[in-house]
Amino acid sequence: MLSEQAEKNKKAKDNIEKKMRKAPRPEAQTSVFVIRKRTFTLAFLGLFVLFTVSALVTEYDVIGGFESLPKAVAWMAKQFIPDEKALSRLSSILSKLMETALVSVAVTVCAATCAFFFSLFGTKTTKTHPLLARTVRIVAAFFRNVPDVVWAMLLLFSFGQNILTGFFALFFATFGMMTRAFIETIDEVSASCVEALYATGATSLQTVFNGVIPSSLPEIVSWVLYMIETNIRSSTLIGMLTATGIGYLFDLYYKRMDYGSASLVVICIVILVIAIETISNKIRKVIM
Amino acid sequence: MIMPILEFRNVSKIYDNITKALTDISFSVDEGEFVSIIGPSGSGKSTILRCINRLVDVTQGSIFFDGHDISQADKKEIREVRKKIGMIFQHYNLVDRLSVIENVLHGRLGYKSSISGAIGYYTEEEKERAFEILAMLGLTEQAYKRCDELSGGQKQRVGIARSLMQEPRLLLCDEPIASLDPSSAKVIMDYLSDINRTMKITCIANLHQVDVAMAYAKRIIGITAGQIVYDGPPGDLSKSKIYEIYQSEEGELITDAK
């Protein structure tokens, strides 16, 4: 009985060994590592060549660039210290900062609402006509790929230098970005439950409300929070073009060579952005 | 003579004009039967189930459900068919962030107008029925929990509850126990067999485990590369036939491991 078992084991072992011997030696396998090494080396060399060529073309002096770095830092350290004059302007800076932040929030929320409805036509989950879905994606790509600064400059012609220009510039860019993000989120998060809901005989509208929205809402809120952060930064830049908000104030002080006040503006923006990042991280933790 | 509840007539399915999933499939299922479809991965088991409730459109042939040809049904007719056919999935396919009871009530969506379903308006009777079904499946305590807090076996029971809310004539089970441990798998299979016997709901289950299929089903359909190679009671399914279904030789199946 025991010997029978042992014989069986031996047989199985032999079988395995036979199979292993028969297995083709993986020649291709070893060369994979060689190929990877070669790829890395080539990529590194390629980058180096690219850098050298572009430095030569643009006449960029690498050593000079690094040499001037400490000087630049020293200059900044001397000039960009908020002085007493700057502090006296704190209240007007804060009020402009508030305005900019609120506009960013308003833009993001409006754009997100529109983008969500729009993205429903672009996802696979709602089974809209493929042509419609494609059109939605193309329109979103168009809005997204025109930078917000370019939108601002284009809109300056029609609206002039006022807050509406900045609003729409940010709106278009955010709308395009979020439509794309929402389409992908919805497709990824709710594909499985959407299939089940359709299988029960639910209509598209029912599926959106009962399946798509509940399962993708946290991700969508997370995207909105991220876009609020991004938009506060972008709105500073756009404010310089449209002469509104905190961007305008920075531009003004900077051009007057009132570097102390300008630096206070920068510090305020940084604090605001960090504060908003912290808050939205907290919110994310709760909803996820 | 009993009219078959489901009949496939020369059904073929070709994905994207290239991939042949089903070739000339014909079979019929009588009311109250428990049929199990076995076959290797990619042989077309899931496609067969999804053709029945039209999650997948057939390329050729016709499928009769309850006497009506559903292979050419329009949107409205598809909805009518789907609400009479429950489906449970390998990965449960619940809305994880909603509560158990909400997921169960989703089974009623097919019976509602678009608007009242969208805003989640359910009648008192429907809610009572949902709790009855939950009690039957031993989920009363979980009713208000979120689905992502449940174990796999519990999730699958919620899936069954959702499909029972539809008051289905036919239950499609796509690998119902493939992601479950052996003991939860037995619980699920026992519930399915119970539902089949006491509620007279016809069941078609795709299964990977031949022994499970043999133990629970009264009829087995073996599929290989989109074609039926066996159709009969589990008793007649010989070892050599099993090897033919899985296109393998003796000693290569997990059931051969000793």
Chai-1 contact restraints between the chains, C-beta under 6 A:
chainA,res_idxA,chainB,res_idxB,connection_type,confidence,min_distance_angstrom,max_distance_angstrom,comment,restraint_id
A,S192,B,H91,contact,1.0,0.0,6.0,A-B,restraint_1
A,S192,B,N93,contact,1.0,0.0,6.0,A-B,restraint_2
A,C193,B,N93,contact,1.0,0.0,6.0,A-B,restraint_3
A,C193,B,V95,contact,1.0,0.0,6.0,A-B,restraint_4
A,E195,B,N93,contact,1.0,0.0,6.0,A-B,restraint_5
A,A196,B,N93,contact,1.0,0.0,6.0,A-B,restraint_6
A,A199,B,N53,contact,1.0,0.0,6.0,A-B,restraint_7
A,A199,B,M87,contact,1.0,0.0,6.0,A-B,restraint_8
A,T200,B,G107,contact,1.0,0.0,6.0,A-B,restraint_9
A,T200,B,L109,contact,1.0,0.0,6.0,A-B,restraint_10
A,T200,B,G110,contact,1.0,0.0,6.0,A-B,restraint_11
A,T200,B,Q166,contact,1.0,0.0,6.0,A-B,restraint_12
A,G201,B,R79,contact,1.0,0.0,6.0,A-B,restraint_13
A,G201,B,R82,contact,1.0,0.0,6.0,A-B,restraint_14
A,G201,B,K83,contact,1.0,0.0,6.0,A-B,restraint_15
A,G201,B,G110,contact,1.0,0.0,6.0,A-B,restraint_16
A,A202,B,L109,contact,1.0,0.0,6.0,A-B,restraint_17
A,T203,B,S114,contact,1.0,0.0,6.0,A-B,restraint_18
A,L205,B,S114,contact,1.0,0.0,6.0,A-B,restraint_19
A,L205,B,A118,contact,1.0,0.0,6.0,A-B,restraint_20
A,Q206,B,L109,contact,1.0,0.0,6.0,A-B,restraint_21
A,Q206,B,G117,contact,1.0,0.0,6.0,A-B,restraint_22
A,Q206,B,A118,contact,1.0,0.0,6.0,A-B,restraint_23
A,F209,B,A118,contact,1.0,0.0,6.0,A-B,restraint_24
A,N210,B,H106,contact,1.0,0.0,6.0,A-B,restraint_25
A,G211,B,V95,contact,1.0,0.0,6.0,A-B,restraint_26
A,P214,B,V95,contact,1.0,0.0,6.0,A-B,restraint_27
A,P214,B,R97,contact,1.0,0.0,6.0,A-B,restraint_28
A,P214,B,L98,contact,1.0,0.0,6.0,A-B,restraint_29
A,S215,B,V95,contact,1.0,0.0,6.0,A-B,restraint_30
A,S215,B,R97,contact,1.0,0.0,6.0,A-B,restraint_31
